[in-house]
């Protein structure tokens, strides 16, 4: 159980360092949404 908790904590730290801030996550999600919307408009 201790190994699972350690692994989960390390995974969370790695994911948090990828975006650094909540604002960064928001930009990533917005960018993905824009990409999908643009692709949908291109295929109308």
N, C-alpha and C positions, 0 to 999 in steps of 0.2 A: 504494500500500500504506500509506503514511504517513497518508493521509486516512482510510482504513478504521480504522486503529488509533486515531486521534484521535476519530473518530465513536463507536467502541466504548467508549472511555474516558469520553466525555461521556455516553453512554447509561447506563453503569454508575453514574456519579456522580448522574445524575438519578433513577435507580431507587433508589439507596441513600438519597437525601435524602427520598424519598417516605415511607419507613417509619422512618427514623432508626436503628432498632436491630433486632437479630434478634428481640427480644421483640415488637416491633411486627409483624413478619412473622408470628410465631406467633399473635398475636391475630387478625390478618387471616385466616389459614388456618382457625383455630378458628371464627371467626364465619361464614365461608363454609360450613364443615361443619355447623354448627348450623342454618343457614338451609336447607340441603338436607335435613337430617334432619327438621326441622319441616314442610317442604313434603311430604315423603314420608308423615309421620304424618297430615297433614291429608287426604291423598288415599287413605287406606286404605279 
